[in-house]
Amino acid sequence: MVFDRMKTLVKGMVISAMFTSTTGWALGPSYTLTKTPVGPAISVDGHEVKSDPVKLREDLRKLWEDHATWTRLFIISAVHELPNLSVTTQRLLQNQVDIGNAIKPYYGEAAGTELTRLLTDHILIASNLLTAVKNNDSDAITENNRLWYENADAIAMFLSSANPEYWKVEDLKEMLHEHFIHAPYVYLI
């Protein structure tokens, strides 16, 4: 029973990571990361930022692909208690910092730090959920599942506030909740 629940959870996480990296849904329907069009230069907190929208999209896509890759490796290492778990965990957590840092030139230090916090929480909650499933701890599964959805809603609200014209909060919540629903079916494929 415990293995079946873990297998389901891990499959879903893998599918979610593959979906995120191949569709770029986390970036939304537009590569414009500001409320104003990204041109040769934009101003953030009074500082001019040079921007190439194609490079920005490529850089963010690479970071989300890394997110999917390191998430998958983490899950495999955690499920099988592999000796690389610590290194893999640290690299996955660093990816959250890298994603937060990537938006700082466009949204400022505070926004990048907040995104890092939200994404790090997402990873830590998922890790706790995986441990709860592995230990067949129903109370911990319920609590971490609740926290995971709360975190998804917080991420949705944060992203929507950055680009409300293109990223509607309810659409983002729906996509993130869908990510969680399918997460258990993906990673063991």
Backbone as a chain_set.jsonl record, in Angstrom:
{"seq": "MVFDRMKTLVKGMVISAMFTSTTGWALGPSYTLTKTPVGPAISVDGHEVKSDPVKLREDLRKLWEDHATWTRLFIISAVHELPNLSVTTQRLLQNQVDIGNAIKPYYGEAAGTELTRLLTDHILIASNLLTAVKNNDSDAITENNRLWYENADAIAMFLSSANPEYWKVEDLKEMLHEHFIHAPYVYLI", "coords": {"N": [[0.82, -1.191, 0.0], [1.873, 1.31, 0.886], [3.98, 1.576, -0.927], [2.533, 1.704, -3.351], [1.127, 4.121, -3.025], [3.297, 5.877, -2.89], [4.45, 5.448, -5.372], [2.43, 6.422, -7.035], [2.398, 9.149, -6.24], [5.009, 9.937, -6.939], [5.046, 9.441, -9.714], [3.236, 11.393, -10.569], [4.594, 13.753, -9.89], [6.755, 13.645, -11.633], [5.487, 13.765, -14.167], [4.403, 16.292, -13.95], [6.7, 17.887, -13.801], [7.784, 17.357, -16.318], [5.743, 18.394, -17.909], [5.823, 21.097, -17.205], [8.408, 21.825, -18.103], [8.278, 21.339, -20.843], [6.107, 22.759, -21.834], [6.269, 25.292, -20.802], [4.384, 26.524, -19.219], [4.545, 27.779, -16.779], [5.583, 30.187, -17.326], [3.595, 31.56, -18.532], [1.339, 32.94, -21.071], [2.823, 34.804, -22.415], [6.053, 36.095, -23.121], [6.717, 38.431, -22.007], [7.757, 39.925, -19.167], [7.131, 42.095, -17.711], [4.886, 44.779, -16.851], [4.949, 46.59, -18.801], [5.94, 46.65, -22.249], [8.798, 44.647, -23.028], [11.662, 46.03, -24.088], [14.553, 47.249, -25.832], [15.656, 48.427, -23.611], [14.663, 48.689, -20.221], [13.294, 50.218, -17.282], [13.975, 49.581, -13.954], [13.333, 50.086, -10.692], [14.492, 52.602, -11.046], [16.813, 52.028, -12.418], [18.391, 51.357, -15.49], [17.743, 48.538, -17.455], [19.084, 46.345, -19.677], [17.578, 44.381, -22.162], [16.893, 41.417, -23.865], [14.284, 39.989, -25.306], [14.067, 37.398, -26.422], [16.345, 36.053, -25.492], [15.799, 36.225, -22.768], [13.469, 34.618, -22.569], [14.568, 32.149, -23.392], [16.504, 31.761, -21.373], [14.872, 31.591, -19.062], [13.296, 29.372, -19.741], [15.286, 27.4, -19.747], [15.958, 27.399, -17.038], [13.528, 26.427, -15.951], [13.455, 23.944, -17.159], [15.688, 22.821, -15.917], [14.63, 22.811, -13.355], [12.655, 20.831, -13.597], [14.276, 18.626, -14.228], [16.029, 18.399, -11.947], [14.127, 18.066, -9.973], [12.994, 15.604, -10.66], [15.281, 13.953, -10.389], [15.741, 14.309, -7.664], [13.444, 13.107, -6.541], [13.691, 10.413, -7.352], [16.119, 9.796, -6.072], [15.356, 10.192, -3.391], [13.229, 8.368, -3.032], [14.512, 5.936, -3.453], [16.488, 6.067, -1.639], [19.136, 6.904, -2.297], [22.715, 7.45, -2.391], [23.344, 9.953, -3.413], [21.505, 11.805, -2.581], [21.729, 14.095, -0.858], [23.401, 15.9, -2.287], [21.91, 16.175, -4.639], [19.561, 17.268, -3.59], [20.521, 19.749, -2.646], [21.243, 20.909, -5.093], [18.773, 21.08, -6.385], [17.454, 22.882, -4.663], [19.103, 25.095, -5.062], [18.399, 25.706, -7.65], [15.94, 26.955, -7.294], [16.72, 29.341, -6.178], [18.177, 30.324, -8.337], [16.132, 30.734, -10.219], [14.628, 32.727, -8.915], [16.611, 34.735, -8.835], [16.812, 35.256, -11.55], [14.641, 36.841, -12.206], [15.077, 39.197, -10.888], [16.399, 41.412, -12.242], [14.263, 42.468, -13.632], [12.032, 42.731, -11.984], [12.955, 43.499, -9.532], [14.827, 43.276, -6.429], [13.338, 42.466, -4.119], [11.097, 41.109, -5.207], [12.336, 38.98, -6.568], [13.501, 37.654, -4.411], [11.199, 36.923, -2.994], [9.946, 35.18, -4.831], [11.869, 33.153, -4.878], [11.607, 32.27, -2.215], [8.941, 31.297, -2.198], [9.087, 29.236, -4.145], [11.058, 27.621, -3.013], [9.749, 26.851, -0.665], [7.736, 25.354, -1.916], [9.217, 23.161, -2.9], [10.252, 22.087, -0.484], [7.901, 21.441, 0.904], [6.843, 19.541, -0.861], [8.838, 17.607, -0.606], [8.489, 16.888, 2.088], [5.933, 15.827, 1.844], [6.434, 13.641, 0.2], [8.042, 12.137, 1.939], [6.127, 11.644, 3.926], [4.311, 10.038, 2.53], [5.967, 7.907, 1.949], [6.37, 6.949, 4.531], [3.854, 6.2, 5.137], [2.176, 7.923, 6.599], [-0.69, 9.153, 7.366], [-1.768, 11.504, 8.564], [0.32, 13.371, 8.244], [0.466, 13.34, 5.484], [-2.018, 14.48, 4.786], [-1.759, 17.047, 5.995], [0.56, 18.109, 4.725], [-0.275, 18.055, 2.09], [-2.335, 19.951, 2.204], [-0.783, 22.225, 2.829], [0.733, 22.325, 0.502], [-1.125, 23.024, -1.474], [-1.909, 25.522, -0.467], [0.495, 26.859, -0.797], [0.667, 26.747, -3.591], [-1.447, 28.453, -4.273], [-0.439, 30.825, -3.225], [1.815, 31.179, -4.856], [0.512, 31.512, -7.297], [-0.887, 33.917, -6.818], [1.263, 35.649, -6.446], [2.595, 35.515, -8.984], [0.547, 36.442, -10.638], [0.264, 39.043, -9.702], [2.52, 40.159, -10.726], [2.102, 40.287, -13.45], [-0.69, 40.998, -14.241], [-2.321, 41.401, -16.455], [-1.868, 39.358, -18.294], [-1.556, 37.061, -16.751], [-3.861, 35.707, -15.111], [-5.09, 35.369, -11.845], [-6.875, 33.298, -11.076], [-6.671, 31.539, -13.239], [-3.982, 30.79, -13.04], [-4.007, 29.564, -10.516], [-5.651, 27.392, -11.11], [-4.042, 26.044, -13.011], [-1.778, 25.4, -11.431], [-2.971, 23.802, -9.458], [-3.843, 21.727, -11.068], [-1.374, 20.779, -11.852], [-0.585, 19.635, -9.414], [-2.523, 17.659, -9.118], [-1.943, 15.933, -11.223], [0.659, 15.359, -10.68], [1.266, 13.009, -9.112], [1.25, 10.986, -11.04], [3.325, 11.004, -12.802], [6.228, 10.855, -12.383], [7.284, 8.274, -12.219], [7.181, 7.104, -14.635]], "CA": [[0.0, 0.0, 0.0], [2.74, 2.481, 0.964], [4.695, 1.689, -2.191], [1.595, 2.15, -4.384], [0.884, 5.556, -2.824], [4.52, 6.581, -3.242], [4.587, 5.336, -6.813], [1.467, 7.357, -7.609], [2.883, 10.5, -5.988], [6.223, 10.187, -7.714], [4.66, 9.533, -11.124], [2.618, 12.699, -10.782], [5.614, 14.798, -9.836], [7.54, 13.568, -12.875], [4.662, 14.291, -15.261], [4.293, 17.731, -13.76], [7.962, 18.515, -14.187], [7.897, 17.258, -17.777], [4.764, 19.326, -18.46], [6.336, 22.447, -16.989], [9.574, 22.122, -18.931], [7.99, 21.284, -22.276], [5.099, 23.735, -22.243], [6.587, 26.618, -20.307], [3.176, 27.146, -18.672], [4.862, 28.618, -15.633], [5.917, 31.509, -17.839], [2.379, 32.195, -19.017], [1.17, 33.004, -22.51], [3.651, 35.848, -22.993], [7.374, 36.146, -22.528], [6.873, 39.739, -21.402], [7.738, 39.761, -17.72], [6.821, 43.358, -17.069], [3.6, 45.309, -17.25], [5.218, 47.329, -20.023], [6.672, 45.787, -23.171], [10.237, 44.56, -22.851], [12.333, 46.535, -25.28], [16.002, 47.226, -25.708], [15.995, 48.79, -22.235], [13.542, 49.036, -19.361], [13.748, 50.793, -16.031], [13.537, 48.889, -12.751], [13.809, 50.823, -9.522], [15.314, 53.71, -11.49], [18.011, 51.571, -13.113], [18.112, 50.83, -16.828], [18.079, 47.127, -17.625], [19.088, 45.92, -21.072], [16.813, 43.147, -22.234], [16.618, 40.764, -25.131], [13.171, 39.113, -24.928], [14.315, 36.018, -26.832], [17.297, 35.495, -24.532], [15.08, 36.083, -21.507], [12.622, 33.427, -22.668], [15.45, 30.971, -23.416], [17.103, 31.595, -20.048], [13.851, 31.11, -18.136], [12.938, 28.001, -20.128], [16.369, 26.535, -19.265], [15.807, 27.266, -15.587], [12.389, 25.55, -15.665], [13.881, 22.583, -17.54], [16.528, 22.374, -14.803], [13.716, 22.54, -12.247], [12.058, 19.514, -13.856], [15.339, 17.618, -14.149], [16.483, 18.204, -10.572], [12.995, 17.528, -9.209], [12.924, 14.166, -10.961], [16.425, 13.295, -9.758], [15.508, 14.31, -6.22], [12.42, 12.11, -6.195], [14.295, 9.082, -7.517], [17.103, 9.618, -4.995], [14.658, 10.085, -2.107], [12.458, 7.118, -2.988], [15.42, 4.782, -3.399], [17.498, 6.358, -0.612], [20.429, 6.863, -2.965], [23.743, 8.245, -1.695], [23.453, 11.299, -3.984], [20.334, 12.587, -2.18], [22.107, 15.395, -0.308], [23.897, 16.752, -3.382], [20.768, 16.428, -5.529], [18.676, 18.187, -2.873], [21.136, 21.079, -2.665], [21.179, 21.456, -6.456], [17.372, 21.438, -6.626], [17.181, 24.103, -3.916], [19.821, 26.182, -5.739], [17.615, 26.063, -8.837], [14.9, 27.895, -6.89], [17.438, 30.611, -6.04], [18.51, 30.767, -9.696], [14.901, 31.256, -10.833], [14.366, 34.011, -8.268], [17.613, 35.699, -9.292], [16.576, 35.57, -12.963], [13.638, 37.896, -12.373], [15.471, 40.413, -10.175], [16.634, 42.579, -13.105], [13.006, 42.939, -14.203], [11.046, 43.012, -10.949], [13.619, 43.993, -8.341], [15.383, 42.356, -5.427], [12.294, 41.913, -3.237], [10.287, 40.141, -5.956], [13.153, 37.784, -6.787], [13.636, 36.967, -3.12], [9.905, 36.312, -2.67], [9.754, 34.017, -5.702], [12.761, 32.109, -4.353], [11.0, 31.73, -0.991], [7.757, 30.517, -2.555], [9.496, 28.011, -4.838], [11.758, 26.773, -2.036], [8.685, 26.244, 0.142], [7.101, 24.346, -2.778], [10.091, 21.976, -2.911], [10.325, 21.511, 0.86], [6.603, 20.813, 1.197], [6.781, 18.319, -1.684], [9.741, 16.643, 0.025], [7.799, 16.392, 3.291], [4.824, 14.997, 1.385], [7.035, 12.38, -0.257], [8.425, 11.402, 3.155], [4.892, 11.19, 4.579], [3.791, 8.911, 1.742], [6.91, 6.798, 2.151], [6.158, 6.437, 5.89], [2.426, 5.902, 5.28], [1.691, 8.78, 7.678], [-1.882, 9.806, 6.824], [-1.902, 12.867, 9.084], [1.343, 14.197, 7.592], [0.062, 13.453, 4.075], [-3.108, 15.452, 4.741], [-1.242, 18.376, 6.335], [1.467, 18.595, 3.68], [-1.092, 18.295, 0.905], [-2.975, 21.249, 2.445], [0.257, 23.248, 2.707], [1.151, 22.379, -0.902], [-2.131, 23.807, -2.191], [-1.781, 26.908, -0.004], [1.678, 27.392, -1.469], [0.302, 26.934, -5.001], [-2.256, 29.66, -4.351], [0.46, 31.962, -2.984], [2.6, 31.348, -6.082], [-0.405, 32.063, -8.302], [-1.137, 35.32, -6.505], [2.506, 36.374, -6.699], [2.806, 35.629, -10.424], [-0.496, 37.296, -11.189], [0.545, 40.44, -9.347], [3.616, 40.618, -11.577], [1.646, 40.491, -14.822], [-2.12, 40.685, -14.139], [-2.997, 41.44, -17.755], [-1.706, 38.065, -18.964], [-1.564, 35.962, -15.798], [-5.024, 35.831, -14.223], [-4.837, 34.574, -10.65], [-7.666, 32.064, -11.067], [-6.076, 30.645, -14.245], [-2.745, 30.258, -12.479], [-4.372, 28.604, -9.464], [-6.143, 26.181, -11.774], [-2.896, 25.324, -13.593], [-0.955, 24.831, -10.365], [-3.722, 22.696, -8.852], [-3.773, 20.639, -12.057], [0.004, 20.275, -11.695], [-0.566, 18.771, -8.243], [-3.39, 16.502, -9.366], [-1.253, 15.006, -12.124], [2.002, 15.083, -10.199], [1.503, 11.621, -8.698], [1.22, 10.018, -12.121], [4.321, 11.321, -13.81], [7.643, 10.666, -12.172], [7.756, 6.885, -12.315], [6.916, 6.609, -15.991]], "C": [[0.863, 1.253, 0.0], [3.458, 2.669, -0.363], [3.774, 2.179, -3.303], [1.309, 3.639, -4.258], [2.106, 6.362, -3.24], [4.703, 6.581, -4.755], [3.654, 6.326, -7.511], [1.933, 8.791, -7.438], [4.068, 10.833, -6.876], [5.903, 10.288, -9.202], [4.087, 10.91, -11.434], [3.633, 13.821, -10.776], [6.449, 14.807, -11.11], [6.748, 14.143, -14.046], [4.571, 15.808, -15.153], [5.567, 18.439, -14.183], [8.148, 18.47, -15.697], [6.952, 18.255, -18.436], [5.29, 20.751, -18.362], [7.475, 22.748, -17.949], [9.252, 22.12, -20.414], [6.988, 22.319, -22.727], [5.438, 25.146, -21.831], [5.398, 27.305, -19.658], [3.488, 28.058, -17.502], [5.222, 30.031, -16.063], [4.697, 32.243, -18.351], [2.371, 32.317, -20.531], [2.08, 34.017, -23.186], [5.02, 35.815, -22.346], [7.638, 37.501, -21.897], [6.724, 39.602, -19.894], [7.47, 41.07, -16.99], [5.461, 43.82, -17.556], [3.731, 46.152, -18.515], [6.001, 46.426, -20.948], [8.175, 45.812, -22.892], [10.872, 44.997, -24.157], [13.821, 46.445, -25.096], [16.456, 47.594, -24.305], [14.706, 49.098, -21.483], [14.119, 49.593, -18.077], [13.145, 50.006, -14.881], [14.164, 49.61, -11.574], [14.781, 51.926, -9.918], [16.586, 53.322, -12.221], [17.616, 51.004, -14.465], [18.591, 49.39, -16.913], [17.998, 46.817, -19.11], [18.398, 44.562, -21.136], [16.648, 42.685, -23.664], [15.511, 39.753, -24.827], [13.376, 37.658, -25.323], [15.276, 35.349, -25.855], [16.626, 35.273, -23.177], [14.228, 34.82, -21.513], [13.463, 32.16, -22.642], [16.052, 30.705, -22.043], [16.087, 31.051, -19.045], [13.421, 29.68, -18.464], [13.997, 27.03, -19.624], [16.259, 26.331, -17.754], [14.649, 26.339, -15.221], [12.686, 24.119, -16.102], [14.773, 22.001, -16.445], [15.667, 22.019, -13.597], [13.113, 21.136, -12.4], [13.095, 18.412, -13.686], [15.74, 17.341, -12.707], [15.364, 17.704, -9.667], [12.902, 16.019, -9.416], [14.062, 13.411, -10.282], [16.267, 13.236, -8.237], [14.535, 13.209, -5.827], [12.987, 10.696, -6.291], [15.272, 8.807, -6.387], [16.429, 9.434, -3.641], [13.928, 8.759, -1.98], [13.371, 5.915, -2.787], [16.556, 4.961, -2.395], [18.909, 6.239, -1.172], [21.436, 7.77, -2.263], [23.889, 9.673, -2.244], [22.338, 12.235, -3.527], [20.709, 13.982, -1.683], [22.55, 16.365, -1.406], [22.754, 17.131, -4.322], [19.805, 17.421, -4.886], [19.234, 19.609, -2.922], [21.057, 21.715, -4.051], [19.75, 21.869, -6.808], [17.023, 22.738, -5.9], [17.899, 25.307, -4.539], [19.067, 26.627, -6.984], [16.523, 27.068, -8.488], [15.501, 29.293, -6.724], [17.748, 31.183, -7.421], [17.284, 31.365, -10.394], [14.557, 32.619, -10.229], [15.336, 35.089, -8.734], [17.361, 36.145, -10.73], [15.562, 36.693, -13.147], [14.033, 39.205, -11.707], [15.754, 41.608, -11.091], [15.345, 43.204, -13.633], [12.014, 43.391, -13.154], [11.651, 43.542, -9.658], [14.001, 42.892, -7.366], [14.294, 41.676, -4.597], [11.457, 40.856, -3.955], [11.068, 38.852, -6.205], [13.317, 36.966, -5.525], [12.333, 36.267, -2.743], [9.635, 35.088, -3.542], [10.634, 32.862, -5.24], [12.146, 31.455, -3.123], [9.814, 30.83, -1.315], [8.137, 29.196, -3.219], [10.254, 27.062, -3.912], [10.747, 26.092, -1.126], [7.994, 25.12, -0.63], [7.909, 23.041, -2.749], [10.122, 21.31, -1.535], [9.023, 20.832, 1.26], [6.465, 19.509, 0.409], [7.666, 17.228, -1.094], [9.103, 16.043, 1.276], [6.63, 15.486, 2.919], [5.335, 13.635, 0.919], [7.447, 11.518, 0.936], [7.191, 10.844, 3.859], [4.297, 9.993, 3.851], [4.664, 7.688, 1.976], [6.698, 6.14, 3.519], [4.708, 6.059, 6.165], [1.794, 6.657, 6.454], [0.532, 9.624, 7.158], [-2.047, 11.243, 7.298], [-0.92, 13.81, 8.397], [1.027, 14.37, 6.105], [-1.009, 14.535, 3.943], [-2.593, 16.871, 4.979], [-0.342, 18.927, 5.231], [0.739, 18.829, 2.363], [-1.805, 19.651, 1.017], [-1.969, 22.38, 2.254], [0.689, 23.434, 1.255], [0.171, 23.222, -1.718], [-2.126, 25.273, -1.75], [-0.607, 27.582, -0.694], [1.39, 27.645, -2.946], [-0.505, 28.213, -5.172], [-1.405, 30.909, -4.133], [1.331, 32.232, -4.21], [1.737, 31.979, -7.168], [-0.654, 33.55, -8.062], [0.102, 36.169, -6.785], [2.72, 36.584, -8.197], [1.783, 36.554, -11.065], [-0.225, 38.766, -10.883], [1.666, 41.016, -10.206], [3.151, 40.957, -12.986], [0.149, 40.189, -14.909], [-2.859, 40.696, -15.477], [-2.963, 40.072, -18.432], [-1.855, 36.88, -18.023], [-2.684, 36.181, -14.786], [-4.852, 34.869, -13.046], [-5.623, 33.265, -10.659], [-7.137, 31.054, -12.095], [-4.809, 30.002, -13.702], [-3.031, 29.245, -11.367], [-4.827, 27.286, -10.083], [-4.993, 25.365, -12.357], [-2.036, 24.679, -12.518], [-1.67, 23.679, -9.666], [-3.718, 21.483, -9.784], [-2.399, 19.968, -12.001], [0.065, 19.299, -10.527], [-1.404, 17.522, -8.435], [-2.66, 15.463, -10.208], [0.134, 14.621, -11.64], [2.208, 13.618, -9.815], [1.606, 10.615, -9.835], [2.4, 10.129, -13.077], [5.694, 10.759, -13.58], [8.162, 9.237, -12.247], [7.508, 6.276, -13.675], [8.211, 6.148, -16.608]], "O": [[0.626, 2.167, -0.791], [3.54, 3.786, -0.873], [4.193, 2.996, -4.123], [1.254, 4.347, -5.263], [1.974, 7.411, -3.87], [5.07, 7.598, -5.343], [4.051, 6.989, -8.47], [1.874, 9.575, -8.385], [4.113, 11.898, -7.492], [6.451, 11.154, -9.884], [4.423, 11.515, -12.452], [3.537, 14.748, -11.581], [6.81, 15.874, -11.607], [7.284, 14.924, -14.832], [4.653, 16.516, -16.157], [5.517, 19.473, -14.849], [8.617, 19.439, -16.293], [7.32, 18.895, -19.421], [5.211, 21.518, -19.322], [7.505, 23.821, -18.552], [9.898, 22.837, -21.178], [7.008, 22.727, -23.889], [4.955, 26.102, -22.436], [5.381, 28.531, -19.546], [2.759, 29.02, -17.26], [5.173, 30.963, -15.261], [4.764, 33.45, -18.584], [3.293, 31.849, -21.2], [2.109, 34.087, -24.414], [5.138, 35.537, -21.152], [8.697, 37.698, -21.302], [5.666, 39.203, -19.407], [7.576, 41.128, -15.765], [4.944, 43.317, -18.554], [2.747, 46.397, -19.213], [6.673, 45.51, -20.475], [8.745, 46.853, -22.566], [10.64, 44.395, -25.206], [14.306, 45.649, -24.292], [17.505, 47.141, -23.848], [13.778, 49.691, -22.033], [15.314, 49.45, -17.818], [11.934, 49.79, -14.84], [15.386, 49.726, -11.48], [15.771, 52.167, -9.228], [17.364, 54.195, -12.607], [16.638, 50.266, -14.58], [19.703, 49.065, -16.496], [16.951, 47.007, -19.73], [18.605, 43.705, -20.278], [16.307, 43.464, -24.555], [15.769, 38.754, -24.155], [12.902, 36.763, -24.622], [15.052, 34.213, -25.437], [16.857, 34.258, -22.52], [14.265, 34.04, -20.562], [13.118, 31.2, -21.952], [16.107, 29.559, -21.598], [16.403, 30.153, -18.265], [13.208, 28.872, -17.561], [13.662, 25.954, -19.128], [16.446, 25.221, -17.255], [14.765, 25.549, -14.284], [12.21, 23.175, -15.471], [14.636, 20.833, -16.083], [15.94, 21.043, -12.898], [13.072, 20.359, -11.445], [12.819, 17.383, -13.069], [15.786, 16.185, -12.285], [15.625, 16.994, -8.695], [12.749, 15.258, -8.46], [13.845, 12.362, -9.674], [16.615, 12.238, -7.606], [14.785, 12.463, -4.879], [12.776, 9.879, -5.395], [15.266, 7.722, -5.806], [16.872, 8.619, -2.831], [13.999, 8.101, -0.942], [13.042, 4.991, -2.044], [17.462, 4.132, -2.304], [19.765, 5.565, -0.6], [21.053, 8.744, -1.614], [24.504, 10.516, -1.591], [22.233, 13.352, -4.033], [20.06, 14.958, -2.058], [22.115, 17.516, -1.438], [22.65, 18.281, -4.749], [19.291, 18.314, -5.559], [18.504, 20.558, -3.205], [20.83, 22.919, -4.171], [19.542, 22.894, -7.457], [16.36, 23.603, -6.472], [17.36, 26.414, -4.543], [19.096, 27.806, -7.335], [16.208, 27.942, -9.296], [14.881, 30.295, -7.08], [17.6, 32.384, -7.648], [17.389, 32.384, -11.077], [14.232, 33.558, -10.956], [14.933, 36.222, -8.997], [17.663, 37.283, -11.09], [15.617, 37.419, -14.139], [13.387, 40.227, -11.936], [15.378, 42.728, -10.746], [15.349, 44.365, -14.042], [11.24, 44.32, -13.385], [10.919, 43.993, -8.777], [13.558, 41.748, -7.471], [14.323, 40.462, -4.396], [11.141, 39.819, -3.373], [10.522, 37.757, -6.067], [13.277, 35.736, -5.559], [12.353, 35.147, -2.232], [9.149, 34.071, -3.049], [10.189, 31.715, -5.214], [12.158, 30.23, -2.995], [9.696, 29.731, -0.773], [7.571, 28.152, -2.893], [10.111, 25.844, -4.013], [10.865, 24.9, -0.843], [7.702, 24.063, -0.071], [7.347, 21.957, -2.592], [10.027, 20.086, -1.442], [9.038, 19.77, 1.882], [6.023, 18.495, 0.949], [7.288, 16.057, -1.084], [9.17, 14.834, 1.495], [6.366, 14.494, 3.599], [4.733, 12.603, 1.215], [7.223, 10.307, 0.937], [7.203, 9.707, 4.332], [3.833, 9.044, 4.483], [4.167, 6.58, 2.175], [6.83, 4.924, 3.654], [4.363, 5.651, 7.274], [0.987, 6.105, 7.202], [0.747, 10.688, 6.576], [-2.426, 12.112, 6.513], [-1.287, 14.921, 8.013], [1.291, 15.427, 5.533], [-0.909, 15.407, 3.08], [-2.95, 17.793, 4.246], [-0.473, 20.089, 4.847], [1.112, 19.722, 1.602], [-1.87, 20.405, 0.046], [-2.266, 23.377, 1.594], [0.975, 24.551, 0.823], [0.58, 24.033, -2.549], [-2.32, 26.167, -2.574], [-0.701, 28.732, -1.122], [1.826, 28.658, -3.493], [-0.272, 28.975, -6.111], [-1.624, 31.933, -4.781], [1.559, 33.389, -4.564], [2.186, 32.881, -7.876], [-0.633, 34.346, -9.0], [-0.006, 37.28, -7.303], [2.995, 37.701, -8.633], [2.12, 37.356, -11.935], [-0.465, 39.632, -11.725], [1.747, 42.23, -10.389], [3.736, 41.817, -13.645], [-0.248, 39.233, -15.575], [-3.908, 40.066, -15.611], [-3.934, 39.676, -19.077], [-2.243, 35.796, -18.459], [-2.468, 36.774, -13.729], [-4.51, 33.701, -13.232], [-5.084, 32.224, -10.283], [-7.156, 29.849, -11.844], [-4.588, 28.805, -13.885], [-2.383, 28.202, -11.285], [-4.437, 26.206, -9.637], [-4.964, 24.142, -12.22], [-1.608, 23.535, -12.671], [-1.037, 22.682, -9.318], [-3.603, 20.345, -9.328], [-2.286, 18.746, -12.091], [0.696, 18.247, -10.632], [-1.036, 16.445, -7.966], [-2.746, 14.264, -9.942], [0.72, 13.659, -12.137], [3.236, 13.039, -10.164], [2.019, 9.479, -9.601], [2.455, 9.405, -14.071], [6.29, 10.223, -14.514], [9.371, 9.024, -12.331], [7.614, 5.061, -13.846], [8.223, 5.691, -17.751]]}, "num_chains": 1, "name": "protein.A"}
